[in-house]
Amino acid sequence: MDLIKSFLIDASGQIVPYLGEISLATVATILAIYGDFLNKKVKKLVKDKPFLIRYLSFIFICAFGYGFLTIYFSDILAKILLKIPREYLIVSIIGGFICLGILADRKNQI
């Protein structure tokens, strides 16, 4: 048991410098899976508006909205991941990506 725990702690120590990138990939994946939901909600809000308003709304949501969400939530997720004990960190990250894969499969993204 100590060998497994030692391995998990060592492996987690190797990925700690990359938690920012891991968080960014996680948030980007979540936005890719649920982005269509957000786009549909915005489309409902602006469907009766003039072309220019619809056009600017799309640009604002895609460029600034998704960018802001990605940066803001990846920072929060990285801080949360830092609080996970080292022996559970790598297992949590792998489990998180497996969950994202299952969500993507359920939403027919794969």
MOJO-V94823 format. One record per run of one state. SS is the DSSP state (2 for helix, 1 for strand, 0 for the rest). FROM is the first residue (numbers start at 1). TO is the last residue. Records with the same first field share a line. If there is no record, write none. Layout:
SS=FROM-TO, FROM-TO
This chain:
0=1-1, 47-50, 84-85, 107-110
2=2-46, 51-83, 86-106
